[in-house]
Amino acid sequence: MNLAMRKLSEYVIPHDVIAPMLDVYRYIGRNDEFFSSLDINLETFVAATVREDAFFLAHILDLSIKEERLKALILKDLKPQTQDEKVLSRIKHALVRIHENIDEFELIANEIVSLIQFIYGDVAKANDLTFDRMDKDAPAKDLLSSKTVSKRSMLEDLVSQYESLYKQKTIEQGLLATAFYLDFNAIKPFKTRNELIGLLMLYILLLNSDYRCFQLVSFFGIYDRLKGTFKETEMKASQNAGLGMHNPVELHKLILTMTIEGYKGLDSLVKNYQFDHQFNKRDLLENTIKKLPEIFTKEDVRLYHPSVSESTINRALKRLKNEKKIAPTGKGRSAKWMKLHSKKDKLNLHEQMRLKF
């Protein structure tokens, strides 16, 4: 199969792609500034991003888990009870490992094999996670010769091409990651479960390309919202992939747009964090609670302010309770809170709960 990776040097990058590319690299130049601003609480924010990514991946994969159970699994690391819950648990732990090791990451075909085994090893048949096969280009020489060949060699070739171009630094690394993603999906190296592995590899390669906003802003949250546009752009980019005529440039443009959104979100996150440390945290918590749905949990508040201590959140809730602005609807760690309204307030009874990170 002809790989898009081999033709990257032939593509002409249009002006409407160069402009967002330059915007992304201006943001990348501020990576150290963003991360140092969060200092000792950096790991707290990364953990919040992992939880959010796990939530959206459960939706993207259409895992059959009720929202309350999904929320509990992500926030509290409950023991999974169903096949889909096991997949979710493994996805979350895979994301944790990705973030822990991204600075030492090196693309190896065996690591991709390990990834699919780690996530699906307990829920899928072993044969479903093996490499697929394809017809040989040349006919078999005799009746005993195999007419097919494993796709392992194709994946290894793809990985080798990526590593070679990555080290040469002649191709913009985000475009290189996009081409890898398209080629991986064209090959479909495994018999099943290629969709998730392809997405995770794109995610890993973007992080490895210094698109580090996605350590602190959910990549899969943005992807989930733009999934229709992303799939349509991917389909157009992959036309005639078997002939080596696919073009990753337009999909790369979309990923640059997603990255700019991620960096804008990161910029806001850092500014809010610095604001938290300059002004009264109690007032900030109360303002957050005012913006939450009519029924909310302590976890909803904490996810907006991951660096604020448990005791500070408890004091804010207690104060609002004493002022008869909120009331608990249960007891214990899973208790929910309900907003209380004066007669002049208009209560929106159609407000729906949303899981937010």
URJOMO-V73877 format. One record per residue. RES is the residue in one small letter. PSI is psi in radians with two decimals (* if undefined). NEAR is the number of other ideal C-beta (glycine too) atoms within 10 Angstrom. Layout:
res=RES psi=PSI near=NEAR
res=RES psi=PSI near=NEAR
This chain:
res=m psi=2.41 near=15
res=n psi=2.24 near=15
res=l psi=2.47 near=22
res=a psi=-0.53 near=26
res=m psi=-0.63 near=21
res=r psi=-0.29 near=15
res=k psi=0.17 near=15
res=l psi=-0.62 near=19
res=s psi=-0.27 near=9
res=e psi=-0.30 near=7
res=y psi=2.39 near=16
res=v psi=2.15 near=6
res=i psi=1.99 near=13
res=p psi=2.84 near=11
res=h psi=-0.59 near=6
res=d psi=-0.08 near=10
res=v psi=-0.61 near=19
res=i psi=-0.70 near=13
res=a psi=-0.93 near=12
res=p psi=-0.49 near=18
res=m psi=-0.75 near=19
res=l psi=-0.66 near=11
res=d psi=-0.76 near=16
res=v psi=-0.74 near=24
res=y psi=-0.45 near=13
res=r psi=-0.70 near=11
res=y psi=-0.74 near=21
res=i psi=-0.61 near=19
res=g psi=-0.26 near=10
res=r psi=0.15 near=16
res=n psi=-0.86 near=16
res=d psi=-0.68 near=10
res=e psi=-0.82 near=10
res=f psi=-0.86 near=20
res=f psi=-0.67 near=17
res=s psi=-0.46 near=10
res=s psi=-0.47 near=16
res=l psi=-0.14 near=20
res=d psi=-2.07 near=10
res=i psi=-0.25 near=7
res=n psi=0.13 near=15
res=l psi=-0.81 near=16
res=e psi=-0.56 near=12
res=t psi=-0.74 near=13
res=f psi=-0.66 near=20
res=v psi=-0.74 near=19
res=a psi=-0.66 near=15
res=a psi=-0.67 near=19
res=t psi=-0.70 near=23
res=v psi=-0.79 near=22
res=r psi=-0.73 near=22
res=e psi=-0.74 near=21
res=d psi=-0.72 near=27
res=a psi=-0.73 near=24
res=f psi=-0.85 near=25
res=f psi=-0.57 near=20
res=l psi=-0.61 near=26
res=a psi=-0.66 near=23
res=h psi=-0.75 near=16
res=i psi=-0.69 near=16
res=l psi=-0.05 near=16
res=d psi=0.78 near=7
res=l psi=2.40 near=16
res=s psi=1.45 near=11
res=i psi=2.19 near=20
res=k psi=2.60 near=8
res=e psi=-0.75 near=13
res=e psi=-0.72 near=12
res=r psi=-0.71 near=15
res=l psi=-0.80 near=20
res=k psi=-0.76 near=19
res=a psi=-0.72 near=15
res=l psi=-0.69 near=22
res=i psi=-0.72 near=24
res=l psi=-0.56 near=17
res=k psi=0.01 near=10
res=d psi=0.81 near=11
res=l psi=2.77 near=12
res=k psi=2.16 near=8
res=p psi=2.51 near=18
res=q psi=-0.40 near=11
res=t psi=2.98 near=13
res=q psi=-0.79 near=14
res=d psi=-0.62 near=17
res=e psi=-0.62 near=20
res=k psi=-0.74 near=17
res=v psi=-0.79 near=23
res=l psi=-0.80 near=24
res=s psi=-0.76 near=19
res=r psi=-0.63 near=19
res=i psi=-0.81 near=24
res=k psi=-0.79 near=19
res=h psi=-0.56 near=15
res=a psi=-0.72 near=19
res=l psi=-0.71 near=22
res=v psi=-0.81 near=15
res=r psi=-0.68 near=11
res=i psi=-0.83 near=19
res=h psi=-0.61 near=17
res=e psi=-0.52 near=11
res=n psi=0.16 near=12
res=i psi=-0.53 near=13
res=d psi=-0.40 near=8
res=e psi=0.23 near=6
res=f psi=2.41 near=13
res=e psi=2.22 near=9
res=l psi=2.09 near=17
res=i psi=2.41 near=12
res=a psi=-0.68 near=17
res=n psi=-0.50 near=9
res=e psi=-0.60 near=14
res=i psi=-0.70 near=22
res=v psi=-0.75 near=18
res=s psi=-0.63 near=13
res=l psi=-0.82 near=19
res=i psi=-0.61 near=21
res=q psi=-0.70 near=14
res=f psi=-0.76 near=14
res=i psi=-0.73 near=23
res=y psi=0.01 near=23
res=g psi=-0.55 near=13
res=d psi=-0.15 near=13
res=v psi=-0.22 near=17
res=a psi=2.72 near=17
res=k psi=2.48 near=10
res=a psi=-0.66 near=9
res=n psi=-0.48 near=8
res=d psi=-0.31 near=13
res=l psi=0.15 near=19
res=t psi=2.97 near=17
res=f psi=2.45 near=16
res=d psi=3.00 near=16
res=r psi=2.76 near=14
res=m psi=2.81 near=15
res=d psi=2.48 near=10
res=k psi=2.59 near=12
res=d psi=-0.68 near=7
res=a psi=2.50 near=9
res=p psi=2.67 near=8
res=a psi=2.47 near=12
res=k psi=-0.48 near=7
res=d psi=3.05 near=5
res=l psi=-0.46 near=5
res=l psi=-0.22 near=6
res=s psi=2.52 near=10
res=s psi=2.46 near=9
res=k psi=-0.08 near=10
res=t psi=2.88 near=11
res=v psi=2.52 near=15
res=s psi=2.55 near=14
res=k psi=0.01 near=20
res=r psi=-0.78 near=16
res=s psi=-0.59 near=12
res=m psi=-0.72 near=22
res=l psi=-0.74 near=20
res=e psi=-0.65 near=15
res=d psi=-0.74 near=17
res=l psi=-0.80 near=26
res=v psi=-0.74 near=20
res=s psi=-0.75 near=13
res=q psi=-0.77 near=19
res=y psi=-0.88 near=22
res=e psi=-0.68 near=13
res=s psi=-0.83 near=10
res=l psi=-0.60 near=20
res=y psi=-0.74 near=19
res=k psi=-0.53 near=8
res=q psi=-0.45 near=10
res=k psi=0.52 near=9
res=t psi=-0.26 near=10
res=i psi=2.36 near=17
res=e psi=2.27 near=19
res=q psi=-0.53 near=17
res=g psi=-0.68 near=22
res=l psi=-0.68 near=24
res=l psi=-0.76 near=23
res=a psi=-0.68 near=25
res=t psi=-0.74 near=28
res=a psi=-0.71 near=30
res=f psi=-0.79 near=26
res=y psi=-0.80 near=24
res=l psi=-0.75 near=23
res=d psi=-0.72 near=26
res=f psi=-0.78 near=24
res=n psi=-0.51 near=21
res=a psi=-0.69 near=19
res=i psi=-0.74 near=20
res=k psi=1.16 near=17
res=p psi=-0.51 near=25
res=f psi=2.76 near=21
res=k psi=-0.60 near=16
res=t psi=3.02 near=16
res=r psi=0.45 near=17
res=n psi=-0.52 near=16
res=e psi=-0.92 near=12
res=l psi=-0.76 near=18
res=i psi=-0.69 near=22
res=g psi=-0.78 near=23
res=l psi=-0.76 near=20
res=l psi=-0.64 near=21
res=m psi=-0.69 near=21
res=l psi=-0.79 near=21
res=y psi=-0.83 near=21
res=i psi=-0.79 near=21
res=l psi=-0.57 near=23
res=l psi=-0.77 near=23
res=l psi=-0.72 near=20
res=n psi=-0.27 near=18
res=s psi=0.29 near=19
res=d psi=0.26 near=15
res=y psi=1.12 near=25
res=r psi=-0.06 near=23
res=c psi=-0.48 near=29
res=f psi=0.03 near=23
res=q psi=-0.32 near=21
res=l psi=-0.14 near=20
res=v psi=2.36 near=24
res=s psi=1.95 near=23
res=f psi=-0.76 near=25
res=f psi=-0.35 near=24
res=g psi=-0.75 near=23
res=i psi=-0.75 near=21
res=y psi=-0.77 near=19
res=d psi=-0.71 near=16
res=r psi=-0.58 near=14
res=l psi=0.31 near=16
res=k psi=-0.76 near=14
res=g psi=-0.85 near=8
res=t psi=-0.71 near=12
res=f psi=-0.82 near=18
res=k psi=-0.69 near=10
res=e psi=-0.76 near=12
res=t psi=-0.69 near=17
res=e psi=-0.73 near=19
res=m psi=-0.76 near=10
res=k psi=-0.68 near=12
res=a psi=-0.45 near=22
res=s psi=0.04 near=19
res=q psi=2.36 near=10
res=n psi=0.62 near=10
res=a psi=-0.62 near=19
res=g psi=-0.40 near=10
res=l psi=0.06 near=9
res=g psi=0.43 near=13
res=m psi=0.17 near=12
res=h psi=2.68 near=23
res=n psi=2.01 near=19
res=p psi=-0.05 near=26
res=v psi=-0.81 near=17
res=e psi=-0.67 near=16
res=l psi=-0.66 near=23
res=h psi=-0.69 near=26
res=k psi=-0.76 near=21
res=l psi=-0.73 near=19
res=i psi=-0.61 near=26
res=l psi=-0.71 near=24
res=t psi=-0.74 near=16
res=m psi=-0.67 near=24
res=t psi=-0.71 near=26
res=i psi=-0.74 near=17
res=e psi=-0.73 near=16
res=g psi=-0.75 near=24
res=y psi=-0.62 near=24
res=k psi=-0.70 near=14
res=g psi=-0.70 near=17
res=l psi=-0.73 near=24
res=d psi=-0.76 near=16
res=s psi=-0.71 near=11
res=l psi=-0.79 near=20
res=v psi=-0.73 near=19
res=k psi=-0.72 near=11
res=n psi=-0.68 near=13
res=y psi=-0.79 near=18
res=q psi=-0.63 near=12
res=f psi=-0.73 near=10
res=d psi=-0.64 near=17
res=h psi=-0.14 near=10
res=q psi=-0.42 near=7
res=f psi=3.07 near=10
res=n psi=2.03 near=9
res=k psi=-0.61 near=17
res=r psi=-0.77 near=15
res=d psi=-0.66 near=10
res=l psi=-0.74 near=18
res=l psi=-0.72 near=23
res=e psi=-0.65 near=18
res=n psi=-0.67 near=10
res=t psi=-0.78 near=20
res=i psi=-0.64 near=20
res=k psi=-0.52 near=10
res=k psi=-0.19 near=8
res=l psi=2.89 near=19
res=p psi=2.95 near=15
res=e psi=-0.57 near=17
res=i psi=2.21 near=14
res=f psi=2.95 near=20
res=t psi=2.92 near=22
res=k psi=-0.60 near=17
res=e psi=-0.62 near=20
res=d psi=-0.71 near=21
res=v psi=-0.78 near=19
res=r psi=-0.59 near=20
res=l psi=-0.35 near=17
res=y psi=-0.42 near=19
res=h psi=1.20 near=18
res=p psi=-0.36 near=19
res=s psi=-0.13 near=17
res=v psi=2.42 near=20
res=s psi=2.79 near=11
res=e psi=-0.74 near=9
res=s psi=-0.64 near=8
res=t psi=-0.73 near=14
res=i psi=-0.76 near=20
res=n psi=-0.72 near=11
res=r psi=-0.68 near=14
res=a psi=-0.74 near=23
res=l psi=-0.72 near=19
res=k psi=-0.71 near=11
res=r psi=-0.80 near=14
res=l psi=-0.58 near=20
res=k psi=-0.80 near=14
res=n psi=-0.53 near=9
res=e psi=0.09 near=10
res=k psi=0.64 near=9
res=k psi=-0.40 near=16
res=i psi=2.83 near=22
res=a psi=2.49 near=12
res=p psi=2.55 near=12
res=t psi=0.10 near=11
res=g psi=-3.02 near=10
res=k psi=2.82 near=7
res=g psi=-3.06 near=6
res=r psi=-0.40 near=9
res=s psi=0.17 near=12
res=a psi=2.56 near=12
res=k psi=2.84 near=15
res=w psi=2.52 near=23
res=m psi=2.36 near=13
res=k psi=2.44 near=18
res=l psi=2.40 near=15
res=h psi=2.51 near=12
res=s psi=2.94 near=7
res=k psi=-0.52 near=4
res=k psi=-0.26 near=5
res=d psi=2.56 near=9
res=k psi=2.04 near=6
res=l psi=2.13 near=10
res=n psi=1.74 near=10
res=l psi=-0.18 near=6
res=h psi=0.14 near=6
res=e psi=2.24 near=12
res=q psi=2.51 near=8
res=m psi=2.45 near=16
res=r psi=2.46 near=10
res=l psi=2.05 near=19
res=k psi=2.52 near=14
res=f psi=* near=23
